[in-house]
């Protein structure tokens, strides 16, 4: 968790696959991520 000016508290969601050399990260302004429209995220 951290703070960004103008956004307030932000949360980092990250995942990494060392075998495939793949990683991604998303910043969210709430503890639960918003649905992304592709069937993922919180119900």
N, C-alpha and C positions, 0 to 999 in steps of 0.2 A: 504494500500500500504506500502511496505517496500523495503529493499534492501538486496540482498544476494551477497556475494563475488563471483565473477565469472559469475553471472547471471544478475546482474543489478537490475532494478526495478521488483518487483513481486507483483501480485494482488491476494487476497484471495477471493474465492467464497465459501460460506458456507450455509448450510441449516440444520435445526434441527426440529424434531418432538417430543415435550415433552410428548405427550400422549403415543406414541409408544417407547419412549426412544431410538430414532434413530437419528443419526447425521452424516454428512459427510462434508468434505472440500477439495478443490482443489486449488493448487497454479498455477498461469498462469504468463507468462512473458509479455503478452500484455493485453490491456483492454478488448478484446473480447476473450473468450475461443476458443481453436482449436476444430474442429470436432473430435469426438472420434471414428468414424467408425461404430457406432451403430445407426446412424440416428439422433443423437443429436448434439448440438452445433450450431454454426453460419453457415448459408448457404454458 
